[in-house]
Each structure stands twice: as C-alpha cells, then as structure tokens.
C-alpha cells in the first residue's frame, strides 16, 4: 500500500477538507472550519468512500480528514484513497476502532493522526496542528570531528608513543570518544 503523506503542498491547495458521517461530528467540524475562517463547503457528509470519489475529480487539500467505517475495511479503503490523493496531503482519520495495534498500523502507513469518534474541537485542533507543523529532526546535529596527525621521519623515533599519550590526554580532558589510527606500513 502506498504511503499517504510526504512532500510539500502547493500554495493554491485548499487547507482542509473533511468527510464525516455523524451529525455530532459534522457540527464539530463546522465549528472547527468556522474558527479557522474556512468555507463551510470544506465539510462533507460521508466517509472515506465519498472522499475517494470526491478526490477523483477535485484537487487534494493540504489536510484531509476522513472517517473509517471499520478496521476490516480500512486497508482496501485507504489503498483506494491513496490512489487519488496527492502525495503531499496529510491525512487524519477518524473512527470507532479503539485498539492500539490499529492506531500503530495507521501511523506506520504514514497517516498524520487517528481520532476516535465522537470528535472534539480540542482533538481536531491538536491533530491539525500536528499535521501542519514543520517536521522536527529527531537527531541532534553532530559537530564534525577533528583530526590530529602525528608523524615521524623514520621508524623508532617515538611517534606511536606520542600519538597514544596525546589521544589518552585528549580523551580524559574532553570526556569524548577518541579514535586512534596507526597507519604505519
């Protein structure tokens, strides 16, 4: 199954489109859209099937929220959605499946978030913020290492002894890992 998210979104792309089937979820989504000053037309009654049909003839938004009807149907429905959805679209899914393994599977596919129904404004805000946030590097940047060369003009002048002692002193003072390489032929 193709990944559903990656890349950057074009500037002419709609910021958000949602598909939900419950009346309570629809009201929550309308309030969420109004709070962001988006048109009410960005919220549609229906689940992931309607979203897939909609995206066959319309541009993908930056963030797409779709409702999954069940865990059993999720794989096929997400696969169909991935075939019509732009790669840069962040996908938030909702549903009634309250299983950690299902959540992990969705995250492994590359989905942005999974929210349990009924939706809340706070959960929507958090999921949207997570979806639109700039990616944070998980690794701290490493400073490049330094190379110190110790050379002798001929064998037996103590070059290896000086290199060994110098490496030991630097390791003890800097409390860093030191590599000592002897390239004597």
N, C-alpha and C positions, 0 to 999 in steps of 0.2 A: 504494500500500500504506500503511495507517495506521501511524503511529508506535507503537512498543510500550511506550514509557516516558514518564511525565510525572506531575506532581502528587504529592500526599502519600498515604500509605497509612492506612487506618483502624486504630484501635488494636486491634480484635478480629481482625485479619487474622493468619494464620499467618506466622511469619517466613521460612520456607524450605520449598520442595518441590522435589525433584529427580527427573528421569527419565533413566536411563542404561541402556544395554544390555549392556555388557561386565562380566564378573564382577569384574575388577580395579577398574574404575571404581565398581562397586557397593560394594565393600569400602572404597574410599577415601571415598566419600560417606557410608557408615555411620559410619566413624570421625570424619568431619567433623561429622556430626549429633550423635554422642555427645559430642564435645568441646564442643559448644555446648549440651548438655543438651536436645536436641530428641528427640522420639519417633522411633523407627526407622521408623515408618509415613510419615515425610516423604520417604523414599527409595523410588522405584518402579522396577521393571524395565521398560524400554521407552524408546522415543524420543519425538520431538516429536508423533508421531501419537497416541500414548497420552495424552500431556499435554493435547492438544487435546480428546480425548474426555473426559478426567477433568474438565477445567475447564468443560465444558458443564453439569455437574451439581454442581460444587463451587466454593467461593469461591477466588478467586485469592490466592496468597500475596504477601507483600511482595517476596520474591525467588524467581524461578523459574529452575531450571536445566534445560535441555532439550538433547538430543542431536540434531544434524542428520545424516541419513544420507549426504547428498551435496550438492554445490554445485548440481547440476542441479535437484534437488527443493526446494531451500531457499526460493525465492521463494513458491511455492504453499503450502508447509507453514507458513512464517512468516505469510503472509496469513491462513490458516485459524486459526492461534493468536491473531493479533491480534483476530479477530472474537469470541473467547470469553474473552480475558484482560482484566482490569481495566486501565484506563489508567495507574494508579499503580504497577503491578507492574514491577519491574526484572527484565529477562530476561538471563540468562547462557546462552550457547550453547556447546556442545562439538562436536567432530567431528574428522575426519581430513584436512580440506582445509587444506593448508599453503601458502596463497597470500595475499600481502599485499593484492591487489586484492579478494579475497573478504572479508578482515578489514575493509578500509575500507568496503566496501559494507554489511556488517553494522553497523558503527558509525554510518554515515550513516542507517540505518534507525532508530537510537535504542536499539539493544541496549546493554546495560551492558558486557559482555565476551565474548570468544571464546577458549576454551581448547582446545588440541589434546589429543586422546586419546593415551595414557592420562593420566588426571587425576592430579595430585599434591596432597597436602594443602596445601603452600605456595601453589600456584597457586590453589586453591579459597579459601584464606583471603584472599589478595590480591584476588581478584575479588569476594568477598562484602564485604570492607571497602570497596572502591571503589563497590560498588552501594549500600551503606547510608550512606556518608559524606554529610555535608551538602554541597550544591553550593557551590563556591567561585567568587566573582565573578572573571571573567577581566580585568576592567578595574579599575584602582585608582580610588578615589573622587576626583573632582576638587573642589577647593575653588572656590567661586564667585568670579568675577572682581569687580573693584572698578571703580566708575565715578567719574571725577573730571570735573566740568563747569567750564569756563572761559567766562565770559560778559562781554560788553561792552555798554555802554548804547547805543552807536551805532557805525556803521562807521568804520574808520580809527583806532581807539584802541589797536591792537596786540594784540587778543585772540587772533588766529590765531598770531601770533609767540610769544606766551606759551604757548599750548597746544602748539605744535610743540616748543619748547625743553623744556617740562615733560615731554612724552612721551619725548623723547630722554634726558633725565636719568634718569627712572624706568626706562626700558628698560636703560640702561647699568648702573645700580646694582643692579637686581633680577635681571638676566640672564633676563628673561622676555619673552614676546611681548607687544607693546603695540599696540593698535589706536587710531588717531586718526581721529575722525569729525568733519567740519566740516559743521554743519547751517545754514550761512549761506544766507539766501534771496536 
